[in-house]
């Protein structure tokens, strides 16, 4: 057993050393170079005040464009330079492109490939006639983007109330789209095609997208772009060099009317890239490095010649918000307990939100989190414990149940702060809901 543990430790330490910035600077950088023009983000900011292209790589300077920020606001996302993230950038760029090409109309039918449970799906139900989404939904991705219950539980993952009849999610392989030719007015895919396998398999998926797209329609695709000479693909992820990517698009049959992609790299973010896997949650999240590969997102508008797709003006729509409200009451006869002793709780919850609380799965379920505070009400442990609800709770309904928890391991006066949360999304207290405090003496 010990040799196995030691090998794991050595592998971990070796991995950290090899993936470190110091290793790259000493052994790789002397032989590497960035393939795109490197400029100051200040230069791009001034240009973005005048306009923004659709075909481009991820640039934080896009925040300086009024039209781009307008779409950001429509999608109910807040973003600034400090917390900029390329995934949000991809979503804005896709919707901006749908608007500019006049495909975001009440008569349009659209398809999301590698749909997951992205917010775009729900936003589009307010903009188009019908939204279809396909994915394998195998539950392999960290964060629950493709949890197995998504096709049958789309409502659970909604970021806001939406017209449910307008959205259908299906478990389907992107290499074999089970739709008739020329079905969709526009298709979009956000960082998905790079996961579809070999170049041959990715080309097959692109040809399928082309086949089910109506003539005159467009596909809005984002994927990973390799920025450096020494870069390569990552395990299970194809990181494309620019010219190979464009060749694939054209081989699939697409027309790219604006070949002038803006591939300029912002120096500030290149000098402070996200080192994977250690810095995956750090922001701003613009340019990434995984061992020998420097990459970012690229967006392309791929058109199919013809004139059958529905085009016109979009309709203004007001998208409602979820109301995160719930009453919490907790009592216990165990006021003084030993360290790590059992504490029995009696819990009453009332759902006064405008949506049903789902208790199954993990991501997006509603649960009761317990934060540990000291006697001065200073946070000691944010995720002390989580209590899974025994069942879902409909709006207006009250649930009473008992739970057993383990007391803190240190002696002292503690406060258990109970706070409802939507897992991996938000604490109800962040939306203004009241928490409930229970004092506990550990002896």
C-alpha positions as CSV (number, residue, x, y, z in Angstrom):
1,X,0.0,0.0,0.0
2,X,2.8,2.5,1.0
3,X,4.6,2.2,-2.4
4,X,1.4,3.0,-4.2
5,X,0.8,6.1,-2.1
6,X,4.4,7.2,-2.6
7,X,4.1,6.7,-6.4
8,X,1.0,8.9,-6.3
9,X,2.8,11.6,-4.3
10,X,5.8,11.5,-6.7
11,X,3.5,11.7,-9.7
12,X,1.6,14.7,-8.2
13,X,4.8,16.6,-7.4
14,X,6.3,15.8,-10.8
15,X,3.1,16.9,-12.5
16,X,3.0,20.2,-10.6
17,X,6.6,20.9,-11.5
18,X,6.2,20.1,-15.2
19,X,3.0,22.2,-15.5
20,X,4.5,25.1,-13.6
21,X,5.2,28.5,-15.3
22,X,8.8,28.2,-14.2
23,X,9.2,24.9,-16.1
24,X,7.7,26.5,-19.2
25,X,9.8,29.6,-18.9
26,X,13.1,27.6,-18.5
27,X,12.5,24.7,-21.0
28,X,9.8,25.6,-23.5
29,X,9.5,29.4,-23.9
30,X,13.0,29.7,-25.6
31,X,11.8,27.5,-28.4
32,X,8.2,28.7,-28.6
33,X,6.4,31.8,-30.1
34,X,2.9,33.2,-30.2
35,X,1.4,32.8,-33.7
36,X,-0.9,35.8,-33.4
37,X,-0.1,39.5,-33.2
38,X,0.2,40.7,-29.5
39,X,-1.2,44.1,-28.7
40,X,-2.2,46.1,-25.7
41,X,-5.8,45.8,-24.5
42,X,-5.9,49.6,-24.4
43,X,-5.4,49.6,-28.2
44,X,-8.4,47.3,-28.7
45,X,-10.6,49.1,-26.2
46,X,-10.4,52.3,-28.3
47,X,-11.4,50.3,-31.4
48,X,-14.2,48.5,-29.7
49,X,-15.9,51.8,-29.0
50,X,-16.4,52.1,-32.7
51,X,-17.5,48.5,-33.4
52,X,-16.9,44.8,-33.0
53,X,-16.4,42.0,-35.6
54,X,-18.2,38.7,-35.2
55,X,-15.3,36.4,-36.3
56,X,-12.7,36.8,-33.7
57,X,-10.9,35.4,-30.6
58,X,-11.9,36.1,-27.0
59,X,-10.7,39.6,-26.0
60,X,-11.6,41.3,-22.7
61,X,-11.6,44.6,-24.6
62,X,-15.0,43.6,-26.0
63,X,-16.5,45.0,-22.8
64,X,-15.8,48.4,-24.2
65,X,-18.3,47.9,-27.0
66,X,-21.8,49.2,-26.3
67,X,-23.6,46.7,-28.5
68,X,-21.7,43.8,-26.9
69,X,-22.5,45.0,-23.4
70,X,-26.2,45.3,-24.3
71,X,-26.3,41.6,-25.2
72,X,-24.5,40.8,-22.0
73,X,-27.2,42.6,-20.0
74,X,-30.0,40.8,-22.0
75,X,-28.5,37.5,-21.0
76,X,-28.7,38.5,-17.4
77,X,-25.0,38.3,-16.9
78,X,-22.8,40.8,-15.1
79,X,-19.1,41.0,-16.1
80,X,-16.2,43.3,-15.7
81,X,-12.5,43.1,-16.4
82,X,-11.7,41.6,-13.1
83,X,-14.2,38.7,-13.4
84,X,-14.2,38.3,-17.2
85,X,-14.6,34.7,-18.4
86,X,-14.3,33.4,-21.9
87,X,-17.4,31.1,-21.5
88,X,-19.6,34.2,-21.0
89,X,-17.8,35.8,-23.9
90,X,-18.8,32.9,-26.1
91,X,-22.5,33.2,-25.2
92,X,-22.6,36.9,-25.9
93,X,-20.8,36.5,-29.2
94,X,-23.2,33.8,-30.3
95,X,-26.3,35.9,-29.6
96,X,-24.7,39.1,-31.1
97,X,-24.1,37.1,-34.3
98,X,-27.7,35.9,-34.4
99,X,-28.9,39.4,-34.0
100,X,-26.6,40.8,-36.7
101,X,-27.5,38.1,-39.2
102,X,-31.3,38.8,-38.7
103,X,-31.8,35.1,-37.7
104,X,-33.1,35.9,-34.2
105,X,-36.7,36.2,-35.1
106,X,-40.1,34.9,-33.7
107,X,-40.3,32.5,-36.7
108,X,-36.9,30.8,-36.3
109,X,-36.2,27.3,-35.2
110,X,-32.8,26.7,-33.7
111,X,-30.6,23.9,-32.6
112,X,-27.9,23.8,-29.9
113,X,-25.2,21.1,-30.5
114,X,-23.5,20.0,-27.3
115,X,-26.2,21.9,-25.5
116,X,-25.7,20.9,-21.9
117,X,-27.9,23.1,-19.8
118,X,-26.6,26.5,-21.0
119,X,-28.5,29.7,-20.2
120,X,-28.7,30.5,-23.9
121,X,-31.3,27.7,-24.3
122,X,-33.7,29.3,-21.9
123,X,-33.0,32.9,-23.2
124,X,-33.8,31.8,-26.7
125,X,-37.3,30.5,-25.8
126,X,-38.2,34.2,-25.5
127,X,-36.8,35.0,-28.9
128,X,-37.6,32.2,-31.3
129,X,-40.4,29.8,-32.3
130,X,-38.7,26.6,-31.0
131,X,-35.3,25.6,-29.4
132,X,-33.9,22.1,-29.7
133,X,-30.8,21.0,-27.8
134,X,-28.8,17.8,-28.2
135,X,-26.0,16.3,-26.1
136,X,-24.9,12.9,-24.9
137,X,-25.7,13.8,-21.3
138,X,-23.4,11.3,-19.8
139,X,-22.5,13.2,-16.6
140,X,-18.8,13.3,-17.3
141,X,-18.0,17.0,-17.0
142,X,-17.1,18.7,-13.7
143,X,-19.8,21.1,-12.7
144,X,-22.7,19.1,-13.9
145,X,-22.9,20.6,-17.4
146,X,-24.1,17.3,-18.9
147,X,-25.9,15.6,-16.0
148,X,-27.9,12.6,-17.1
149,X,-31.2,14.0,-15.9
150,X,-31.1,17.2,-17.9
151,X,-33.2,16.1,-20.9
152,X,-36.1,15.1,-18.6
153,X,-35.5,17.9,-16.1
154,X,-34.9,21.0,-18.1
155,X,-37.0,23.1,-15.8
156,X,-34.8,22.2,-12.8
157,X,-31.8,23.8,-14.5
158,X,-33.5,27.0,-15.8
159,X,-31.9,30.3,-14.8
160,X,-35.3,32.0,-14.9
161,X,-38.9,31.1,-15.6
162,X,-39.4,30.3,-19.3
163,X,-42.1,29.0,-21.7
164,X,-41.5,25.3,-21.3
165,X,-43.2,24.1,-24.5
166,X,-40.6,26.0,-26.5
167,X,-37.6,23.9,-25.3
168,X,-36.8,20.3,-26.1
169,X,-33.6,18.6,-25.0
170,X,-32.6,15.2,-26.4
171,X,-29.9,12.7,-25.8
172,X,-28.3,12.4,-29.3
173,X,-24.8,12.0,-30.9
174,X,-23.6,15.1,-32.7
175,X,-22.0,12.9,-35.3
176,X,-25.4,11.6,-36.3
177,X,-28.1,14.3,-36.0
178,X,-31.5,12.6,-36.2
179,X,-33.2,15.5,-38.0
180,X,-34.3,16.0,-41.6
181,X,-32.2,18.0,-44.0
182,X,-32.7,21.8,-43.9
183,X,-34.6,21.8,-40.5
184,X,-33.1,24.7,-38.6
185,X,-32.8,28.4,-39.3
186,X,-29.7,28.7,-37.1
187,X,-27.5,26.4,-35.1
188,X,-25.0,27.2,-32.3
189,X,-22.4,25.3,-30.4
190,X,-20.3,26.7,-27.5
191,X,-17.0,24.9,-26.9
192,X,-18.3,21.5,-27.9
193,X,-16.9,20.4,-31.2
194,X,-13.3,20.0,-29.8
195,X,-14.7,17.1,-27.6
196,X,-16.1,15.1,-30.6
197,X,-13.0,13.0,-31.2
198,X,-10.6,12.9,-34.1
199,X,-10.4,15.5,-36.9
200,X,-12.4,13.0,-39.1
201,X,-15.1,12.8,-36.5
202,X,-15.3,16.5,-35.9
203,X,-15.6,17.0,-39.7
204,X,-18.4,14.5,-39.7
205,X,-20.2,16.5,-37.0
206,X,-19.7,19.8,-39.0
207,X,-21.1,18.1,-42.1
208,X,-24.2,17.0,-40.1
209,X,-24.7,20.6,-38.8
210,X,-24.4,21.8,-42.4
211,X,-27.0,19.2,-43.6
212,X,-29.7,20.0,-41.1
213,X,-29.2,23.8,-41.5
214,X,-31.6,25.6,-43.9
215,X,-30.0,27.4,-46.9
216,X,-29.5,31.0,-45.9
217,X,-29.1,30.0,-42.3
218,X,-25.9,30.2,-40.2
219,X,-24.0,28.2,-37.6
220,X,-22.4,30.1,-34.7
221,X,-19.6,28.0,-33.4
222,X,-17.0,28.6,-30.7
223,X,-14.1,26.3,-30.0
224,X,-10.5,26.2,-28.7
225,X,-7.8,27.9,-30.7
226,X,-4.1,27.2,-30.3
227,X,-2.1,30.3,-30.0
228,X,1.5,29.1,-29.9
229,X,3.9,27.2,-32.1
230,X,4.7,24.4,-29.7
231,X,1.1,23.8,-28.8
232,X,-0.7,20.5,-29.4
233,X,-4.1,19.0,-28.5
234,X,-5.0,18.0,-25.0
235,X,-6.3,14.6,-23.9
236,X,-9.9,14.3,-25.2
237,X,-9.8,17.9,-26.5
238,X,-8.7,19.0,-30.0
239,X,-7.0,22.4,-29.9
240,X,-7.1,23.7,-33.4
241,X,-4.5,25.8,-35.2
242,X,-6.3,28.5,-37.1
243,X,-5.8,27.4,-40.7
244,X,-6.8,23.8,-39.9
245,X,-10.0,25.0,-38.3
246,X,-10.9,27.2,-41.3
247,X,-10.2,24.4,-43.7
248,X,-12.5,22.1,-41.8
249,X,-15.3,24.6,-41.9
250,X,-14.9,25.0,-45.6
251,X,-14.6,21.3,-46.3
252,X,-17.9,20.8,-44.4
253,X,-19.5,23.1,-47.0
254,X,-19.8,26.4,-45.1
255,X,-19.1,29.9,-46.5
256,X,-17.2,32.3,-44.3
257,X,-18.1,35.7,-45.8
258,X,-15.9,37.7,-43.5
259,X,-12.5,36.0,-43.6
260,X,-10.9,38.9,-41.6
261,X,-10.8,37.2,-38.2
262,X,-9.5,39.4,-35.4
263,X,-6.8,37.1,-33.9
264,X,-5.0,39.7,-31.9
265,X,-3.9,38.6,-28.5
266,X,-4.1,41.0,-25.5
267,X,-0.6,41.3,-23.9
268,X,-1.9,41.8,-20.4
269,X,-3.7,38.5,-20.4
270,X,-1.0,36.6,-22.2
271,X,1.5,37.7,-19.5
272,X,-0.9,36.5,-16.8
273,X,-2.5,33.4,-18.4
274,X,-4.6,30.8,-16.6
275,X,-2.3,27.9,-15.8
276,X,-4.3,24.7,-16.1
277,X,-5.3,22.7,-14.1
278,X,-4.3,24.7,-11.0
279,X,-5.8,28.1,-11.9
280,X,-9.0,26.9,-13.6
281,X,-11.2,28.9,-11.3
282,X,-9.1,32.1,-11.4
283,X,-10.3,35.2,-13.2
284,X,-10.0,37.0,-15.5
285,X,-10.2,33.9,-17.6
286,X,-9.1,34.8,-21.1
287,X,-5.9,33.0,-22.2
288,X,-5.0,29.6,-20.9
289,X,-1.9,27.4,-20.8
290,X,-1.9,23.6,-20.4
291,X,1.7,22.3,-20.3
292,X,3.0,23.2,-23.8
293,X,-0.3,24.6,-25.2
294,X,-1.4,28.2,-25.1
295,X,-5.1,28.6,-26.1
296,X,-8.2,30.7,-26.0
297,X,-11.7,30.7,-27.5
298,X,-12.5,31.6,-31.1
299,X,-15.9,32.4,-32.6
300,X,-17.0,31.9,-36.3
301,X,-20.1,32.7,-38.2
302,X,-20.6,29.8,-40.8
303,X,-23.2,30.4,-43.4
304,X,-25.0,28.1,-45.8
305,X,-25.7,29.7,-49.2
306,X,-29.4,30.1,-50.1
307,X,-32.5,31.9,-49.0
308,X,-34.8,29.6,-47.1
309,X,-34.0,30.5,-43.5
310,X,-36.4,32.7,-41.6
311,X,-35.0,36.2,-41.2
312,X,-36.3,39.4,-39.9
313,X,-36.5,41.7,-36.8
314,X,-36.4,40.3,-33.3
315,X,-39.1,41.0,-30.8
316,X,-38.4,42.8,-27.5
317,X,-39.1,40.6,-24.5
318,X,-39.0,40.9,-20.8
319,X,-37.4,37.9,-19.1
320,X,-38.6,37.4,-15.5
321,X,-36.4,36.5,-12.6
322,X,-36.6,33.6,-10.1
323,X,-37.5,34.8,-6.6
324,X,-35.2,33.0,-4.1
325,X,-37.3,33.1,-1.0
326,X,-37.8,30.5,1.7
327,X,-38.6,30.5,5.4
328,X,-36.2,28.5,7.7
329,X,-36.8,27.4,11.2
330,X,-34.5,25.0,13.1
331,X,-34.6,23.8,16.7
332,X,-32.7,21.3,18.7
333,X,-32.8,19.9,22.2
334,X,-29.0,19.4,22.0
335,X,-27.7,22.8,23.2
336,X,-24.5,21.4,24.7
337,X,-22.7,18.5,23.0
338,X,-19.3,16.8,23.0
339,X,-16.8,17.3,20.2
340,X,-18.0,15.4,17.1
341,X,-21.2,14.5,19.0
342,X,-24.5,13.8,17.4
343,X,-27.0,16.7,17.2
344,X,-30.6,16.1,16.3
345,X,-32.4,18.9,14.4
346,X,-36.0,19.6,13.8
347,X,-36.3,21.6,10.6
348,X,-39.2,23.5,9.0
349,X,-38.9,24.9,5.5
350,X,-41.5,26.9,3.6
351,X,-41.1,27.5,-0.2
352,X,-42.2,31.1,-0.9
353,X,-40.3,31.2,-4.2
354,X,-41.9,31.3,-7.6
355,X,-40.4,27.9,-8.6
356,X,-40.5,24.3,-7.3
357,X,-37.6,23.2,-5.2
358,X,-36.1,20.0,-6.7
359,X,-34.1,17.8,-4.3
360,X,-32.7,15.2,-6.7
361,X,-29.4,15.1,-8.6
362,X,-26.7,17.5,-7.5
363,X,-26.2,20.6,-9.6
364,X,-29.2,23.0,-9.3
365,X,-31.0,21.0,-6.6
366,X,-32.2,23.0,-3.6
367,X,-30.5,22.0,-0.3
368,X,-30.0,23.4,3.2
369,X,-26.4,24.5,3.7
370,X,-24.9,25.0,7.2
371,X,-22.2,27.6,7.7
372,X,-20.1,27.5,10.8
373,X,-19.6,30.8,12.7
374,X,-17.7,31.5,15.9
375,X,-19.2,33.4,18.8
376,X,-18.3,36.7,17.2
377,X,-20.3,35.7,14.1
378,X,-17.1,35.4,12.1
379,X,-17.2,32.8,9.4
380,X,-15.1,29.7,10.4
381,X,-16.3,27.3,7.7
382,X,-18.5,28.2,4.8
383,X,-19.4,24.6,3.7
384,X,-19.6,23.0,7.2
385,X,-22.4,20.7,6.2
386,X,-25.1,20.3,3.6
387,X,-28.5,18.7,4.3
388,X,-30.3,17.2,1.3
389,X,-34.0,17.7,1.4
390,X,-36.0,14.5,1.7
391,X,-38.2,15.5,-1.2
392,X,-39.1,18.5,-3.4
393,X,-41.2,21.4,-2.2
394,X,-43.8,23.1,-4.4
395,X,-44.3,26.9,-4.1
396,X,-46.3,27.7,-1.0
397,X,-45.7,24.3,0.5
398,X,-44.1,23.6,3.9
399,X,-41.9,20.6,4.7
400,X,-41.0,19.4,8.3
401,X,-38.3,16.8,8.8
402,X,-35.6,15.7,11.2
403,X,-31.9,15.5,10.5
404,X,-28.8,14.3,12.5
405,X,-25.5,16.2,12.1
406,X,-22.1,16.0,13.7
407,X,-21.0,18.8,16.0
408,X,-17.7,20.7,15.3
409,X,-14.5,19.0,16.4
410,X,-13.3,22.0,18.5
411,X,-14.6,23.1,21.8
412,X,-16.2,26.5,22.1
413,X,-19.4,28.5,21.4
414,X,-20.5,28.1,17.8
415,X,-23.3,29.4,15.6
416,X,-24.8,27.2,12.9
417,X,-26.1,29.5,10.2
418,X,-28.7,27.7,8.0
419,X,-28.9,29.0,4.4
420,X,-30.9,27.6,1.5
421,X,-28.9,27.2,-1.7
422,X,-29.2,26.1,-5.3
423,X,-26.2,23.8,-5.6
424,X,-23.4,25.2,-7.8
425,X,-25.5,28.3,-8.6
426,X,-26.4,30.6,-5.7
427,X,-27.0,30.9,-1.9
428,X,-30.5,32.3,-1.2
429,X,-29.0,34.8,1.2
430,X,-27.1,36.3,-1.8
431,X,-30.6,37.1,-3.2
432,X,-31.7,38.8,0.0
433,X,-33.3,35.8,1.8
434,X,-33.0,35.5,5.6
435,X,-30.8,32.9,7.2
436,X,-31.4,31.1,10.5
437,X,-28.9,30.9,13.4
438,X,-28.7,28.1,16.0
439,X,-26.3,28.4,18.9
440,X,-24.3,25.4,20.0
441,X,-21.9,24.8,22.9
442,X,-19.2,22.2,22.2
443,X,-17.6,20.8,25.3
